[in-house]
Amino acid sequence: MTHGLSKSRLMDWRQCPRKLWLRTHRPELVEDSAETETRL
């Protein structure tokens, strides 16, 4: 996985810095809501 800066990573950080850390270092622990899954 690349650790570069992207628009989605910046938005994750603005929403919650821990969210970005989890998505970068421990992606298996991230739980997306049903609403998020629907939007994707």
C-alpha positions as CSV (number, residue, x, y, z in Angstrom):
1,M,0.0,0.0,0.0
2,T,1.2,3.4,-0.8
3,H,1.5,6.0,1.9
4,G,1.3,9.1,-0.4
5,L,-1.2,11.9,0.1
6,S,-4.4,11.8,-1.8
7,K,-7.7,13.6,-1.7
8,S,-9.5,10.7,0.1
9,R,-6.7,10.4,2.6
10,L,-6.8,14.1,3.3
11,M,-10.6,13.9,3.8
12,D,-10.2,10.9,6.2
13,W,-7.7,13.0,8.2
14,R,-10.0,16.0,8.3
15,Q,-12.9,13.8,9.5
16,C,-10.8,12.0,12.1
17,P,-7.0,11.7,12.3
18,R,-7.3,8.2,13.8
19,K,-9.4,7.1,10.9
20,L,-6.4,7.9,8.5
21,W,-4.0,6.1,10.8
22,L,-6.2,3.0,10.9
23,R,-6.7,2.9,7.2
24,T,-3.0,3.3,6.6
25,H,-1.6,0.9,9.3
26,R,-4.4,-1.4,10.3
27,P,-7.0,-1.6,7.4
28,E,-8.4,-4.8,8.8
29,L,-9.8,-3.0,11.8
30,V,-11.7,-0.3,9.9
31,E,-15.5,-0.9,10.0
32,D,-17.5,0.9,7.3
33,S,-21.1,1.5,8.0
34,A,-23.9,0.2,5.8
35,E,-24.5,3.7,4.5
36,T,-20.9,4.0,3.4
37,E,-21.1,0.7,1.6
38,T,-24.3,1.8,-0.2
39,R,-22.6,5.0,-1.4
40,L,-19.6,3.1,-2.7
